[in-house]
Amino acid sequence: MSSLEDRLDRIESKLDAVLAAMKSSGGGARSAGGSAGSPGGDIDADIDGPRGDPEVRFMPKRWTGPDCKGRPFSQCEPEFLDLLADAYEWFAQRDDESNAVDKNGGPKSKWSRLDASRARAWSARLREQQGGAPAPAPRSRAASPAPAARRPSAPDPGYGRAPQNDFGDATDNDDIPF
């Protein structure tokens, strides 16, 4: 029995060491997609790697500046990269909602999130090089427009009219025989 207790004590001490290491490194949330808004850590190593400077494949609809399609992220404006990252996050959210998978059977959204984090990292790096303002915080669901401002998924049952009451007012057509 003491052998089992010794093993449990060793496991507990190792777990304590791992938790202490995670706390000291910022919670361990730093991964290719986890630290999208802040430059540094794994994402800096990623954007300096062979696939870290991808080519822009599309133009976000809200972008009003020059066309950047076909250019690498490192040659784009930081504001454009912020919009591009928002678009990639939207793609990832849509892929999560539809449970889309890639050709290997993994979640397709991870690739969009990776591109979004690369775009944000390049935006932050370019702003730092230009001595500009820090990048805006990534948009989240809470920052999206209010539900009333969104396009409804189906028309409202009253089609803009005030709700009818059950007292048989002039707009009540329940007694039409067809």
LINWOQUI-V629567 format. One record per residue. RES is the residue in three letters. OMEGA is omega in whole degrees, -180 to 180 (NA if undefined). Layout:
# LINWOQUI-V629567
RES/OMEGA, RES/OMEGA
This chain:
# LINWOQUI-V629567
MET/-179, SER/178, SER/178, LEU/179, GLU/177, ASP/178, ARG/180, LEU/178, ASP/178, ARG/179, ILE/-180, GLU/180, SER/177, LYS/178, LEU/177, ASP/179, ALA/179, VAL/179, LEU/178, ALA/178, ALA/179, MET/179, LYS/-177, SER/-180, SER/176, GLY/175, GLY/178, GLY/-177, ALA/-175, ARG/176, SER/-179, ALA/179, GLY/-173, GLY/-177, SER/-174, ALA/-174, GLY/-175, SER/177, PRO/178, GLY/176, GLY/-175, ASP/-176, ILE/176, ASP/177, ALA/-180, ASP/-177, ILE/174, ASP/-179, GLY/-176, PRO/-179, ARG/-173, GLY/-180, ASP/-176, PRO/179, GLU/177, VAL/-176, ARG/-180, PHE/179, MET/175, PRO/-175, LYS/-177, ARG/-178, TRP/-178, THR/-178, GLY/-178, PRO/-179, ASP/-179, CYS/-177, LYS/180, GLY/180, ARG/175, PRO/-179, PHE/-176, SER/-179, GLN/-180, CYS/178, GLU/180, PRO/180, GLU/177, PHE/-179, LEU/176, ASP/177, LEU/179, LEU/178, ALA/177, ASP/179, ALA/178, TYR/176, GLU/178, TRP/177, PHE/-179, ALA/179, GLN/179, ARG/178, ASP/177, ASP/-179, GLU/-180, SER/-179, ASN/-180, ALA/179, VAL/177, ASP/-175, LYS/178, ASN/179, GLY/178, GLY/179, PRO/-178, LYS/-176, SER/-177, LYS/180, TRP/177, SER/178, ARG/178, LEU/177, ASP/177, ALA/-180, SER/176, ARG/179, ALA/179, ARG/179, ALA/177, TRP/177, SER/180, ALA/-180, ARG/180, LEU/177, ARG/179, GLU/179, GLN/-179, GLN/-178, GLY/-177, GLY/-180, ALA/177, PRO/-179, ALA/176, PRO/179, ALA/178, PRO/180, ARG/177, SER/179, ARG/-179, ALA/-179, ALA/-180, SER/-178, PRO/180, ALA/-178, PRO/-179, ALA/-178, ALA/179, ARG/176, ARG/-178, PRO/-179, SER/178, ALA/-180, PRO/179, ASP/-173, PRO/-178, GLY/-178, TYR/176, GLY/179, ARG/174, ALA/-179, PRO/-180, GLN/176, ASN/-177, ASP/-176, PHE/177, GLY/179, ASP/-173, ALA/-179, THR/-180, ASP/-177, ASN/-177, ASP/-176, ASP/174, ILE/-169, PRO/178, PHE/NA
